[in-house]
């Protein structure tokens, strides 16, 4: 690997730029390690079964062939679900009684990136210990292929209809009630899986085919705009919703585990509010805890107080949220990036499940998305990145933490400092070589100022450590 190549290995996946850190040799090494790990966990005498899916980015099909061939060479039977959302693969792992799953997707990263996302037999991201085992094995190149007689088999399966069937089978989802509202929806599929999956789900939920308007729904993998569902990237969607006199707009990332909403006025709802609106709906039907990560808006606590329900926080990362959800028997969970986790369906972020909950909420309430939007607590957030310097991020943050009182800080995941009406959370990214600096405050100006202040403090610490 060249010195300027980037390959990031974490519990969020093995991620890099195609040809500049991520190539077939890297895929073979990590897929081989994962296949070896799956083989050890399979029932005695049984070939492990692994479900493999991908998003639409251009490298996906070729890289999937490399991964599937490697897994078969390690003795794993492969179930190829092809172009599929990450939550679709997660659920297929459970349905197939598989030992593991693989998704080729770099989520919100540009199309020149790709990644291996690895899942255990529960259809969940590997735990830190499991991930370390696979990564260490890949680094040591310890995986040994099987002999001819034990090569794995192959079959293909379209898992999307199964996923949609399970959503419609949920007690809370009533398509006939949604159909009665005669909703009109605009979808931005970001030229990936969402452009296929969301229209099919909407039709099954009772939205008439002529009432679904698609932007960038062709799964070419050449993204029409930056893939992260943020306001600056979704100007076409915010314009299209009022143009079509639509009730709402839906935007997802390339692997459909993040959902952003646009109301009927063309106003973008901050991704932070997707999980808050879903929780508001759930709590009208059942009681129970909600779990989200430390970087998510405190708006969830405000809405929880209206329903007299508890909220718990975890470290950032889907697996961390999921483990905390299980520990407290949560009725819903999520992350502030538009991820909604509905345990009645499966323990994974799922934009399709989130879509069903939001449409049902609109149908049951008879209120517009704009009305719901206005009724939610509103905070401003700033999400900044600071390139990681030569100093170790743990040392950088622990040095900064010494300047703040212990009662209003958390070191569960990096460093979070709470103030009376604002907070800052600083942590190394799981997916990029940067330090995340996230802030929340009453206004945009306050949030930006707080982020700028702490980026300055971090730089002062970096400079002082460089002088040692």
N, C-alpha and C positions, 0 to 999 in steps of 0.2 A: 504494500500500500504506500502510495506517495505521501510525502510529508503534509501536503495540503488537502489530502482526502479526509472525509468526515464519515465516521461510522459510530453511531450512538447505540449502545446496548444497555437496556434497562428493562424494568418490569412492563414498560409500555411498548416494548418491541425492539427489534433490531432494525435501525433506521439509517438511511444514508442516501446520497445522490447517486443515481445510476451511473456506473462507470467511473465514479470518483469516490469510492468507498464501499459501494454496494454493487457487487457483480456476481456472476454465477458461482465463482469459487467461494465467495462469502456465503451465498445462499446454501451451497452444498454443505459447508462446514456446520452452519447453524441448524439447517434442516436435518442433517445427519445426527447431530447431538440430540435434537428434540425427538427424532425417531427412535434413537437408542433409549432415551429416557422413557418414552411411551412403551417400548417393548418390555422394559423392566417392570412396568406397572400393570401390564396386561395379565389377564387370568392365565394360569398355567396351561401351556399347550395351545393357547389361542393367539392368533395374530392380532395385534392392536389395530383398531380402526381409527383413522384420522380424517376429519372433514376439512376440506380445503376450499376456500373461496377467495375472491379478489374484487377490487374496485375496477373502474374502467381505465385507469391511467395506462399510457401506451406500453409501458414495460410489463404490465401485469400478466398478460397471457403467456409470454415467453418465460417469465420468471416462475409462473405457476407450474409450467411444465418441468422446470428444473427442480422445484421443490417436491412435486409429486413423484418424479422419478427417483429422487434421493430417498424419500420416505419409503417407497416400495423396495428400494435396494436395502433398506434397513429392516425389512420384514413387515412393514405396515400396510394394511389394506386401506386404500384411499377412496373416499367418497368425494367426488368432484362436484361442488355445487355451482361452479362457474362464477359468473357475474353476480355477486351477492353482497348484501349489507353485512357489516360486522355483526349486528344482533341476529341476523338470519343464520349466520354460521354458528354463533353461540348456541342458539336454540336447536340447531340441527345436531350439534354434538350430543345434547341430551336425548333427542329423539332417536338418534342412531345408536345410542348406548356406546358412544365412541370413547376412546382413551384420551383423545385430545383434538384440537382444532388449530388451523392456521388460516389467517387472513393476510393477503398481500395488499396492504394499503398504508400510505403515509398520512392518512387522515387529511388534515388541513394544509399540509405542506404542498408546495408547488408540484406540478406534474413530473418534473425531472427527479423528484424524490420517490422512493418506495420503501417499504418496510415489511418485516415479518412480525405479525402479532400472533402470539402463542397462547393457547388456552388449554386448561386441564380438563379432566373428565366431567366437571360440573359446567363446562361451557363458560368458565370465568378466566380472567387473566391469571397467569401463574402468580403464586404468592412470591414474596421476595426470596424465600429459601428455595422454592422450585426454580425460579428464574436464575438464581445464582448457580444452581446445579447445572442447568443447561448451558449457561454462558461459560462456566468453568470448563465444562466438557468440550465445548466448541473451541475454546482457547487452547486447550491441551490436545486437540485433534484426537480424542480417545475413542470416538465412535467407530465400531467395527461393523461392516456390512454383513448380511447373512449370505448363506450359500444359495445356489440355484434353486434348490427344493423349497426354500423358505421365502422366496421373493413374494412381496405383497401383491394383492389383486387391485382391481380398479373398477369403479362404476361411476356413472354420472347421475345427478338428480337435481331437479329444480326445486329448491327448498322454499322459495318465496310463497307459493300458495299455502304451504303448511304454516308458515309464520303468520300470514294474514288470517287463516282459519283460527289459530289460537288466540289472536287478538279479538276476533269477533265472538269467540266463546266466553270471553270474560263477562262476569256478572254485571259489571258496571256499563258495558258497552251495548247499546240498543240501536242498531242501524235503522230500524223503522222510525225511531224518534228523530234521528239525524236527517233521514230522508224527508220527513215532514217539514223541515225547516227550509228546504230547497236552497241550500247554501251554494254560493259560487266561490271557487278557490283558485288562486294563482300559485303555481308551483315553480320554483327555481331549482332545477335538478343538477346544476353545476356540471353538466355533461358527464355524469357518472351514474351510479346505481340508483340514486334517488329519483332520477328522471324516469326510471322504469318502475320502481317500487311504489312511489307515492301515488301516482295516478291510479294504479291498480288497487291500492288500499282505499283510496277515496271512493272509487266506484263501488267497492264492496261495502263501504260504510254508508252508502246511500246517496252519495253526491252524483248527480246526473252527469253522464259523460260530456255533454255539451257545456256543463258548468265548470269543467276543469280546464284551465288555461295554462299552457306549459311554456316556460322559458328554459332554454338550454337543457332540454330533456333527452337529447340524443346522446347515448353513452359513448362518445368518441374518446373520452379521456383528455381532450384538449380543452382545458377549463376556460370558459368565456370571461371569467374574472377571477381574481384571487379567491382561493378555495375557502378561506375562513369566513363564516357567515357574519360579517360585521357591516355596519351601516354604509360605510364608504364603498363596499363591494356590491351592495344590493340596490343601487339606485334604479336599475331597470325594474326590479320587483316593486319597490315603493311607488314608482310611477304607474306600473301596470295595474295594481290593485284598484285604485279609484277609476282608472280608465275603463276597466271591465265591470265597474260597479260591483266589485267582489266583496265578500264578507271578510276575507282574510287572505294573506299570503303566507306561504310556507317556504323556508329555505333550509337546506341541509348541507352538511359537508360531504366529501366524496364517498365515505363509507357509511353514512346515514346513522351515526350515533349521536349527532348534535342537531338540534332543531331551533330555528329562530323564526319569529312571528312578525308579521306586518298587519296592522289593523286596517279597518275599512277606509280610514282616512289617509292611508299611505304612510302612517307613522311606524317606524321601526321600533319594536319592543326589544329592549336590551336582552341579550341572551340570558342574563342573570334572572330574568323574570319568567322564563319558560318553566323552570322547576317550581317557582313560587305559584304560578297560576295553576299548574297541575296539582300541587299540594292543596290549594284552596278548594279545588274540586273534590279531591279524595276525602278531605276532612269533612265535607258535607255529607259523606256517606258512611264513614267509619272513623273510629278513633285509633290513634297510635303514633309512635314517634316518626320523625323525619330525620334523615342523616344527609349531610352535605359536607363539603371540604372547607378548609380554613380560608380559602380564597374566594368563597362565594358571598354574595351580598347578605347583609343583615336584614334585608327585607323579609327573608324567610322567617326570622324570629318574630317580626312584627305581625305577619299573617298568622303564625302559630299562636300568638297571644290572643288573637281574635277567636280562635277555636279552642283555646286552653289546651294546647298540645305541646309536647316537648320536641326540641331540636337538639341533635348531637352533631359534633364536628369531628372530622377525621383529617388525616394527612391527605394531600392532593394525590390523585391516582385512583382510577376506578376500583381496583382491587381493595384499596384501603377503605373506600366508602362502603363497598360490599361487605367486607368483614365486619365493619362497625354496624351495618344494617342488621346483619345476622345476630350480632351480640345483643342488640336492643329490641329485636323483633319489629323492625320498622315496617310501616305500611307503604312507604315511598322513600326514595332517595334520589340523589342526583348531584350534578356538579354545575357550577355557574356558567359553564360554556355551552349551555343548552342541552345538557345531558339529563334525561329522565330515566330513573331505574324503578320499574314496577315489579316487585318480587312475586306478585301473583302470576306473572308471565315468565320472567327469568331475572336473574341478578346481573343485568348488564344495561348500559345506556342504550336507549332505543328510541330513535326519532319516529318510528312508525307507531310505537305504543304511545309516545307523547302526542302525536297527531290525533290518535283516537280519543285520548283523554280530553284534549282541548276542544275537539268538535262536539263531544258529548256534553262538555261543560256549557258550550254555547247553546246547544239544543235544549238542555234541561232548564237553563236559566231564562231563555228567551231574550237574553241581552246580547248586545254586540260586543265584539272583541274590544272595541274602543272603550266601551263602558267599563269592562273588566280592567282594562289597562289603566284607566283613570282612577279606579278604586284601589289599585295596588300602591304600596309605599314606593316612593321614588328617591333613589340615591344616584349619585354620579360616581363613576369609576374611572380610574386611569390604569392602563395596563402597559407598563414600560419594560424594556429589556436592557440589561447592562451586560456587554460582552464579558465573559469570564476571564479574569486576568490570570497571571501565573500563580497567584496565591490560591490555596485551597478554599472553596466556598464555605466549608464548615468553620475554618479558622476565621475567615472574614466576618461571618455572621456572629460567631461567639464573641469576637472582640467588640463588635457593635452592641451586642446585647448587654455588655457590662455597663453601658451608659444609661440603661433604662431599668426602672423598678420592676421587680419580679411579679408583682400583683397584676400588672396589665400586659404581660407578655407571655407568649407561648413559644416553646422550642420544639413542639411536636413535629414540625415540618419546616425546617429553616427557622425563620424568626418572624413572628407576628406580634405587633404592638397595637393594643386597643386604646383609643382615646374616647372622650365623652361622646362625640358625634362623628367619629371617623376611625379608620384603622389603616395600617400598612402591613403587607405580607411580602417578605423577601425570601426566595428559595431558589435553588438551582433547578433548571428545567429538566424534565425527564426525556425531552425530545429534541432539544437544541442546546448548543454549547453557550448558554447565556444564563444570567441570573434574572429571574422574574422579580419585578418590583410592582406589586399591585396595591392600589389604594382605593378607599371609598370615603366619600364625604358628601355633605349636603348639596354642593354645586360642582360643576365641571372645573371651575377655577380653583376651588379648594382642593379637589382631588389631584389636579395637575400640579398645584403648588406643593402638596404633600409628597407626591412622587419625586418632584424635582429636589425637594429638601433632602429626602433620604438617598437619592442617587448621589447627591453631593456629599452626604455623610459617608456613604460607602466608598466614594473615591478618596476621601480623606483617610479612611482606614487603610485602603490599598496603598496609598502613598507612604503612610507611616510604617506599614509592614515591609514595603520595598526598601526602606531605609535601614531596616534591621540587619 
